[in-house]
Amino acid sequence: MEISGARDATPRLHLSSQVCDRCRMKKIRCDGLLPSCSNCKASDASCITSKQLKRRTRPRRHLELQERLLDELRVQNENLQREIQQLRSSHSTNINTSIWSDTSPGSPAPNHQMLQFTASFDTATTVHEQDQPVIKHLGRLVPSSPSVNRFAGSTTGIYFIRCAETVHKSLFNHEEGFPEVVNRLHLLGPSPEYFGPRHLLSPANLSQPPHFIFKKPRAYYLHGLTDFFQSWISIWPILMKKQFFSHFHRIFDLVETHDPNLSPSDFAILRQIFLVLSISAWQSRSPKECDLYYTNALECAQTTTVPENGDLPGLQSLLLTCLYLQLTRKHEEWIQISGQAVRLAQSLGLHRHSRRFRFCAGEVELRKRIWWCVYAVDIACSIVHGLPKIIQDDDVDTDLPIDTDLDDVTTADIPLPLPGEKTSMATFIAYATLLRILSSCLKSLYTTTKRRNGVAKITALDHELSVWRYSVFQFKGSEMQKNHDVGLLDTSHMNSRDQSFETLFLHLLSNVAVVLVHQPALTFDPKHPQFIKSLSKCVGAALNILSLLGNSHYNQRLHYLLPNKSSIVFQSTLMCFYHQWMCTSFSLTPSHNLNPLMEKIAGIALKLLDMHKAELVDPNTGSNANIDIQTISAAEDLVRLFSSRLDRARHISMSPELAFSTTQRSPASLVPTHPTDPVSHAPGAGFEQGSPTATTPLDFGILDQDILDFDWF
């Protein structure tokens, strides 16, 4: 106590934030003690400070206040952590297992202690996020051939099909689930004309004229090349028209004069020409020519060397190959070529901003367009097959292309359109912007980890889609305002054959984006508010998709580009039935009155599935095509089963619960026949003869006003 009292009685030294003159001249450290620093006091010299420093300095004693504040914050942090642990413990004991829990064979039962233990290490998760439901995902191996299985992620809809299967079994007291083959609808292969094995010839001999290359007049090939630019330049602008046609005429002149002086770079251009011709032949429904041109393109690829295949023309050829493989549904080749295209584009630096390189304005624009086509290939492959993306958005700083029509790669000045002038790049820019939203959706909602805070993620992505629609769609004045006031839309112009492919494609892709954004919320508890909101959004998008595909069955590109027609038709139809089942099982308020529409929905689904199955029927059909026919037949049988049960429930004047239970006691003919049974391939086999087969144009009259009935471009 005496020592403490003596210490308190000792006057404390004051510190100065300035350096004295003597220490400054000697360039030694000054401790700033007042009235004399330690150096001046030891030398018995006067300590004078005449020059005031302009910098802001503080005595070191201010650290004591900061340390005291840190101590207080540590105590508060410990108290908060203790409260969080108590909340987590109470929350983990209230976890209920519903029909949405993963009870697949081989999956372990949920361990609440492990959940609590894992959550304690998630420092980035707040208490509010812990209270939100977790997005559930399921990936499975599905057969792509009799001996090969492929992984299918959640974007393929495989988890939604499983959820609908669980509700169906619970509602109808039915133990048998859906046929396993419906999980591979997204893997349906090409028609027999495009399925033949390829026996590549030996590389062409450069010392002899290539007589096999062009056997028809120049005008015939020019027609096919021109059709490609007219049909695909708005969503696949990877070629510059001026240079491409110049190369074609030069090579054709050499072939006509039997000049053998074709260099490897000329064969690289020939590869592009044949790929363009193969896509045009596919569009004109000429499978033999399409297959012949693609075989010639493969021979040219063998002829060229690595430098020619690894530069910008080689990347253009890979992108054209990806488009051809996507249209002809050669999935295994498509996945491999898309990965090559992404890595080659990154090795060429297309994912980085143009200011890092020195190119002319025309080449800069071409590089940007090629990159965003590579980006589209990666997104499409990830969505269709449920695979992780290769391109990470954090590594990309390339700008979107300029809204202008450009056909010369050597131009130094880019002409800009006049105000109000329409360009082909407007569609591509809108397409690329939507792809970026889809990429954010895949990153936020379809990852293996980080599946919490789903409600906020879905809300943010839905807002981005709304902003995209508002920026793209142009209102039609008083007529559109009238429709908005009524709440119903006139969709007659959407059923017209005059509607452009670009408009229909962006409409279709925007509805697919809505489903991808909101479908993860269908794994929540049905009583959760977000479940009801997302179910309403998904049903509206499903109706729009069926309307678009049903009323544009003549548009071949729309059905084959993205995603697979049969897969999205079946899942859109299943979404409508799922809506009816959930409203019955959980007494939910219906978001749409689908009762008078279900017969028409089932009819248009059967019509589209029959169209696809007819393409696969051929006397020379291989084993893979037989699997595809069985798969589509199984999907048709399920649609007929769902429709017949709803018809029976509607015609019986009793409560829905009793009607469904009566349906469960119906004859065994209502149970879907196993897809391997050849009888199930006949129309209507194993089901009631009164199944709906309507083929009239589909017009639901309740389409989402934010998605359809807008006139673009």
Helices and strands as residue ranges (DSSP letters): H 2-9, E 14-15, H 21-26, E 33-34, H 38-42, H 62-92, H 112-119, H 127-131, E 140-145, E 148-152, G 154-156, H 158-172, G 180-187, G 192-194, H 218-232, H 241-256, H 264-283, H 287-303, H 306-309, H 312-327, H 331-347, G 354-356, H 361-385, G 393-395, H 425-445, H 454-472, H 478-486, G 493-495, H 501-518, G 519-523, H 529-551, H 556-560, H 565-585, G 595-597, H 598-616, H 623-651, H 656-664, G 668-670, G 678-681
